Amino acid sequence: IKGADWIITGEGKLDDQTLSGKAIQGVLDTAKKFGIPVAAFCGSIEISESTAEKLGLAYWVSVSRDMPNLKEALKRSYENVVKAAADFAEKQLI
């Protein structure tokens, strides 16, 4: 991790439980020690922008945000993640 420009992680659902011990919290704690920004790619997001910032996230996105339902989101999960990653790269890395 030391020397990384970003830490990229994922979570099925970013929600209030994230505050109480999900694995992503360990990633955020470690990143904070090294001053590395964290990007989270999530199936769904159920926290406010201010809560995400308080958690220490520098970038977060729901990869199923434009999907009409869970079935369609799962069916198109690969292309959704690829699109979200490309958007991240364009906004943050280029």
The 8 nearest C-alpha neighbors of each residue, nearest first, counted from 0:
[[1, 3, 2, 6, 30, 33, 35, 29],
 [0, 2, 3, 33, 35, 30, 4, 34],
 [1, 3, 0, 4, 33, 35, 5, 34],
 [4, 2, 0, 5, 1, 35, 6, 33],
 [3, 5, 35, 2, 6, 36, 0, 1],
 [6, 4, 36, 3, 37, 35, 7, 38],
 [5, 7, 37, 38, 36, 8, 35, 3],
 [8, 6, 38, 37, 39, 5, 9, 40],
 [9, 7, 39, 38, 40, 6, 10, 23],
 [8, 10, 40, 39, 41, 11, 7, 23],
 [9, 11, 41, 12, 13, 40, 42, 8],
 [10, 12, 42, 41, 43, 13, 9, 40],
 [13, 11, 43, 10, 42, 44, 14, 41],
 [12, 14, 44, 45, 17, 10, 43, 41],
 [15, 13, 45, 46, 16, 17, 12, 44],
 [14, 16, 17, 18, 46, 13, 19, 45],
 [17, 15, 19, 18, 14, 21, 20, 13],
 [18, 16, 21, 15, 14, 19, 13, 20],
 [17, 19, 16, 15, 20, 24, 21, 54],
 [20, 18, 16, 17, 21, 15, 24, 22],
 [19, 21, 24, 18, 17, 22, 16, 25],
 [20, 22, 17, 23, 24, 19, 16, 18],
 [23, 21, 24, 25, 20, 26, 17, 10],
 [22, 24, 26, 25, 21, 27, 17, 10],
 [23, 25, 27, 22, 26, 21, 20, 28],
 [26, 24, 28, 23, 27, 22, 29, 21],
 [25, 27, 23, 29, 24, 28, 30, 22],
 [26, 28, 24, 30, 25, 29, 31, 23],
 [27, 29, 25, 31, 30, 26, 24, 32],
 [30, 28, 32, 26, 31, 27, 25, 33],
 [31, 29, 35, 27, 33, 32, 28, 34],
 [30, 32, 34, 28, 33, 29, 27, 35],
 [33, 31, 29, 30, 34, 28, 35, 27],
 [32, 34, 30, 31, 35, 1, 29, 0],
 [35, 33, 31, 32, 30, 36, 29, 1],
 [34, 36, 30, 33, 5, 31, 4, 37],
 [37, 35, 5, 57, 6, 34, 30, 38],
 [38, 36, 6, 56, 57, 5, 7, 35],
 [37, 39, 58, 7, 59, 57, 56, 6],
 [40, 38, 59, 8, 9, 7, 41, 58],
 [39, 41, 9, 60, 59, 61, 8, 62],
 [42, 40, 10, 61, 11, 43, 9, 62],
 [41, 43, 11, 61, 62, 12, 63, 10],
 [44, 42, 12, 61, 41, 13, 11, 63],
 [43, 45, 13, 12, 46, 61, 14, 41],
 [44, 46, 14, 13, 43, 47, 12, 15],
 [47, 45, 14, 44, 50, 51, 48, 13],
 [48, 46, 50, 49, 51, 45, 44, 52],
 [47, 49, 51, 50, 52, 46, 53, 59],
 [48, 50, 52, 47, 51, 53, 46, 54],
 [51, 49, 53, 47, 52, 48, 46, 54],
 [52, 50, 54, 48, 49, 53, 56, 47],
 [51, 53, 49, 55, 56, 54, 50, 48],
 [54, 52, 50, 55, 51, 49, 56, 48],
 [55, 53, 51, 52, 56, 50, 27, 18],
 [56, 54, 52, 53, 27, 57, 51, 37],
 [57, 55, 52, 37, 58, 51, 54, 38],
 [56, 58, 37, 36, 38, 55, 52, 59],
 [59, 57, 38, 56, 39, 37, 60, 36],
 [60, 58, 39, 38, 40, 56, 57, 61],
 [59, 61, 40, 41, 62, 39, 58, 83],
 [60, 62, 41, 43, 64, 42, 63, 44],
 [61, 63, 79, 42, 64, 80, 41, 83],
 [62, 64, 66, 61, 72, 65, 42, 43],
 [63, 65, 61, 66, 62, 43, 60, 42],
 [66, 64, 63, 67, 62, 72, 61, 68],
 [65, 67, 63, 72, 68, 64, 71, 69],
 [66, 68, 65, 71, 69, 72, 64, 70],
 [69, 67, 71, 66, 70, 72, 63, 73],
 [68, 70, 72, 71, 73, 67, 66, 63],
 [71, 69, 73, 72, 68, 74, 67, 75],
 [70, 72, 74, 73, 69, 68, 75, 66],
 [73, 71, 69, 75, 66, 70, 63, 74],
 [74, 72, 76, 70, 75, 71, 69, 63],
 [73, 75, 71, 72, 76, 70, 77, 69],
 [74, 76, 72, 73, 78, 77, 79, 71],
 [75, 77, 73, 79, 78, 72, 74, 80],
 [78, 76, 80, 79, 75, 81, 74, 73],
 [77, 79, 81, 80, 76, 75, 82, 83],
 [80, 78, 76, 82, 77, 62, 81, 75],
 [81, 79, 83, 77, 82, 78, 62, 84],
 [80, 82, 78, 84, 79, 83, 85, 77],
 [83, 81, 85, 79, 80, 84, 78, 86],
 [82, 84, 80, 86, 85, 81, 62, 79],
 [85, 83, 87, 81, 86, 82, 80, 88],
 [84, 86, 88, 82, 87, 83, 89, 81],
 [87, 85, 83, 89, 84, 88, 90, 82],
 [88, 86, 84, 90, 85, 89, 91, 83],
 [89, 87, 92, 85, 91, 86, 90, 84],
 [88, 90, 86, 93, 87, 91, 92, 85],
 [91, 89, 87, 88, 86, 92, 93, 85],
 [92, 90, 88, 87, 89, 93, 86, 58],
 [91, 93, 88, 89, 90, 87, 4, 5],
 [92, 89, 91, 88, 90, 87, 86, 85]]
